[in-house]
Amino acid sequence: MLYFLIAVAVLLLAYAGVLVSYVRKGRKIPPAAYLVLAALNGLILAGVLAWAIVAS
């Protein structure tokens, strides 16, 4: 489970880096990008909650 959380966190950081590069170039962030960010954050939250439930 820990490796899954680390992999999702790395994906989230890489995707955020891509979005920052968009903003620096003066482009607008596409609306679908917010859905991807929400999905990645949701995966991390679900993984942490599942890990906490299993550990207790």
ABEGO torsion letter per residue (X at the ends): XAAAAAAAAAAAAAAAAAAAAAAAAGBBBBAAAAAAAAAAAAAAAAAAAAAAAAAX
